Amino acid sequence: MAKLEFFYDCSSPWTYLAFTKIEEVAHRHRADLVWKPILVGGLFNTVNPSVYESRAKPVPVKAKYYTKDLRDWANFYGIKIGNPTVFPVNSVKAMRGAFVAHEHNLISRYSRRVFESYWGDNRDISQDDVLRDIVRQVGLDEKEYFAKIGSEEYKAKLRANTEELIERGGFGSPTMFVEGSMFFGNDRLPLVEHALSS
């Protein structure tokens, strides 16, 4: 069975797109899907600061096309991606929470609700009350969830995945690996499928 690793942060709209298809891709090719929550800001700060520069000084024509491109992809996938009031968002708590969800075999359901809450419902996923609603909706225990995401152990888990991706040459989200070969971005999913079928 091939291994498909999915490094992701729910604060990225392009990652939301890839997320909606990654399980289908893994299932179609009988691949072992390995969830790898990360903090994309850690990548930007360490290896890809140009992201901040492009946000501060966007190229107007490129920014206009970016908006159209994202809207086209969202329509193609049949999902809602809006313009969150809070952007960029601090996703650190939400991404630590993915580890808690994973322990209960709820990482897919949990991540979907985080993506939908932020990108679809314009809810600030850095806020405890928003996370509390998500936790209730997916069936996690609130006390366990908040205790764990505030602990050093779960902070370390998120750091470890982020550092692993940096060490393996990653610079953003989503990043996927098929048997060690790296693919970056939602639009690389066809190449991921090709690698899985080879």
N, C-alpha and C positions, 0 to 999 in steps of 0.2 A: 504494500500500500504506500503510495506516494504521500509525502508530507507537505501540506500547504500552510505556511505560517502567515498570519494576518496581524500586522502591527498597526494599531489604529488609535485615534483620539476623536471623540465625539464632537469636538469643537470645529471640525473641518467639514464643509458641505460636500467636498469631493469624496471624503471618506464615507459619508452617509450614502452616497451613490454606490460606492463599491460594496459597502456593508449589505445593501439590499440584495446583492447578487452572489456574495461570496459563499454562502451555504449551498446555493444551487450548484455553483461551479464545483465545489468539493464533492457534493453528492453525485453529480453527473459523472465524475471521473473516479469515484470511490477513493477519494483522497482523505487523509486524516487532517482535519482542520484544527490548527493550533491557534487559539486566541492569545494575542499579545497586546494588552492595553499599555499605552505609553502616554507621555506628556509631550505633545508636539512642541510646546514652547521651549522645552529643554533642548530639543534638536536645533531649533532656530537660534537659541542663545549660544549654542556650542559650535555648530558647524554651518548654519545657514542664516546669518544675520541679514542677508540681502532681502529677505521677506519684509523686514521692518522698513528697509529703505524704499521698497516698492510701494508699501502702504503709505508712507509719508509723502512720497513724490510719485504718484501714479501717472502712467502715460495715458492721457485721456482716451485715445482711440483703442488702446489695449484694454482699458478698464471697461469701456462700453461693450467691447466684444466679450469680455469675461462674463459680464452680466447676462448677455444673450446665450452664451455657451452653457452656462450653468442652468439657465431656464430651459434650454433645449434638452439637456440631459435629464433634468427632473421630469419634464413632460414625457420623454421617451421611456423613463422607468416608471412613470405613473405615481410619483411621490410629490409631496409639497415641500418646497424649500423657499422660505421667505427671506426677509432681511431683518434679522434679530436686532432689537433695540440696543442690546449689549453685545458689542463685537469689537475686538475679540473677547471671548469669555474665559474666565478662569475655570478650567474643567478638571482641576486636580482632584477634588473630592469625588466627582462623578467617576473619574477613571480609576481611582482607588476602589470605589464601590464595585467596579466590574470584577475585581478579584473575589469579593464577597459573593456576588451573583454566581460566579463560576463554581464556587464551592457547593452551590445548591443546584447546579445544572440549569441555571437561569440566565447565563451571560448573554445569550442571543436576545431573549425577551427583554431583559434589562437594558441592553444597549439600544435596542430599537426604541424603547420608551424615552431614553435620554435623547437620542437623535430627534425623535418626533416632538418632544417637549420643547427643545431648543429651536430646531429649524422649522418645524411646522406650527407650533403654538406660541412662539416668541416668549418662552419662559426662561428665566435666567437660571441655568443649571448650576451656578455657583452657590445658590441660596439653599439653605437647609430645608425650608418649607417646600420648595420645588422637589428636592431630592426625596423628601418624606412622602410626597404624593406618588412619586415614581416607585419607591420601595413598596408602598401599600398596593399599588396597582399590579406589581409583578409577584407579590406574595413573599417578600423577604421580611425578616424580623427587624423592626426599627432599631431596637436597642443593640442588637448584634451588629447591624450595619454601621451605625454611627460610632460605636465603640471601636470597631475594627478600622474604619477609615481614618480615625484620629490617632491610631497607634503607630509606633515606630516600625513595626513589622510590615504594615501595609504601605507606609510611605516608602520603605526600602524596596518592596516588590515593584512599585511603579518606577522608581529610580533605576532598578536593575534592568527592567525591560527597555527603558529609554537608553541607558548606557550600552546595552547589548546591540541595539539597532545602530547607534553611532559607531560602535566598533566594527559592525558589519557593512558600513558604508552608507547607511541610511541618512536622509536629510529632511524627510517630511512624512506626511500621512495622507493616504494609506500606503504602506509599503508591504509587499508580499514576497515571500520566498518559496520557490518550488525546488526542493532538494538542494538548497543553498544558493540558487540563482535568484537575484533580486529583480523585482519589478515595482516601479513606482507609479501610482496614480490609477484612478478609476478606468481611464481609457486603455490601460495595459491589460485589462482582464482577458481580452482575446489571446494575448500572448501567454498569459498564465494558463489558459485552457490548452493552448498548443503545447506548452511545456508538460502539462499533466498527461497529455495524450501521446507524448513521444516515447 
